[in-house]
Amino acid sequence: MAQIIARREGALLIMEVHGDMVCSDAVSAVSEHYANDTVKDVIWDFMDGSNLQMTDRDFKALALAVKKIVDQGYRKGGRTVLVGNKTVEYGLVRMYAIMAETMGVKISYNAFKTLDEAKRWLAETD
């Protein structure tokens, strides 16, 4: 299990993951923090954690949890960014983004190796 620390910077929610995140960790964090009128964009910071324990089935469950919240009107026009220094995690976020898109989740996804790059992309695409 991972510890996920959520902090807000205006409409940006930063989810710091410490340890190996499993599906229940991710779904709980999404359920607790995404259904908020002020949250638009989200950065998942995996610099001290990992999503490598999650399976295809886990990513599908996560996408369903996000879809449920987005379909309720939260995070309109939002973007989600994964920050991590492992190449395989970049591939997993790409797989998740395609899965979420095919399931009708209306969120844009990207991945970067640093928090500064992620914040810069969010600022540039505003």
MIVEX-226838 format. One line per 5 residues: for each residue x, y, z of C-alpha. Coordinates in pm, whole numbers, m for minus. Layout:
! MIVEX-226838
X/Y/Z  ... .
//
This chain:
! MIVEX-226838
0/0/0  103/353/m67  64/673/124  m95/939/m96  m63/1299/17 .
m299/1543/m155  m228/1914/m172  m396/2190/m367  m251/2485/m550  m562/2668/m667 .
m739/2449/m924  m439/2211/m934  m442/1898/m718  m105/1733/m659  m116/1372/m542 .
221/1267/m399  255/889/m395  495/731/m146  538/356/m188  372/107/m423 .
21/221/m517  m246/m44/m561  m591/m5/m714  m772/55/m384  m525/337/m299 .
m586/509/m633  m965/469/m633  m991/593/m274  m781/900/m352  m982/976/m667 .
m1312/935/m482  m1199/1157/m197  m1033/1440/m389  m1165/1459/m749  m1530/1536/m665 .
m1451/1895/m572  m1568/2208/m754  m1223/2369/m733  m1016/2081/m875  m954/2092/m1250 .
m605/1957/m1317  m423/1678/m1131  m59/1581/m1107  21/1231/m980  377/1259/m844 .
547/918/m841  901/1042/m770  891/855/m437  636/593/m539  521/360/m812 .
213/244/m1002  390/m68/m1125  181/m298/m902  m138/m205/m1089  m276/m446/m1350 .
m485/m378/m1660  m795/m461/m1454  m684/m210/m1187  m638/65/m1446  m985/m10/m1583 .
m1134/18/m1232  m951/347/m1185  m1078/480/m1518  m1435/384/m1418  m1397/573/m1088 .
m1267/880/m1270  m1542/856/m1533  m1810/844/m1266  m1681/1167/m1111  m1625/1345/m1443 .
m1973/1244/m1561  m2111/1418/m1249  m1967/1745/m1383  m1638/1766/m1195  m1301/1848/m1356 .
m1451/1986/m1680  m1169/2043/m1930  m926/1895/m1681  m590/1737/m1745  m399/1471/m1555 .
m21/1441/m1555  194/1158/m1423  539/1255/m1297  791/977/m1258  1141/887/m1358 .
1073/529/m1468  1023/466/m1840  785/176/m1776  553/406/m1577  536/638/m1877 .
418/342/m2084  158/253/m1821  15/604/m1819  m7/594/m2199  m193/263/m2176 .
m424/406/m1910  m489/721/m2116  m597/514/m2417  m814/293/m2196  m977/595/m2026 .
m1036/766/m2361  m1208/459/m2508  m1426/443/m2195  m1536/803/m2249  m1333/979/m1978 .
m1307/1339/m2095  m966/1419/m1942  m637/1484/m2124  m334/1288/m2002  43/1337/m2026 .
359/1221/m1848  683/1394/m1758  999/1319/m1563  987/1628/m1338  723/1825/m1152 .
848/2147/m1315  792/2002/m1665  441/1895/m1566  352/2237/m1426  500/2408/m1734 .
286/2191/m1966  m27/2266/m1765  49/2640/m1778  120/2630/m2154  m198/2440/m2237 .
m428/2661/m2028 .
//
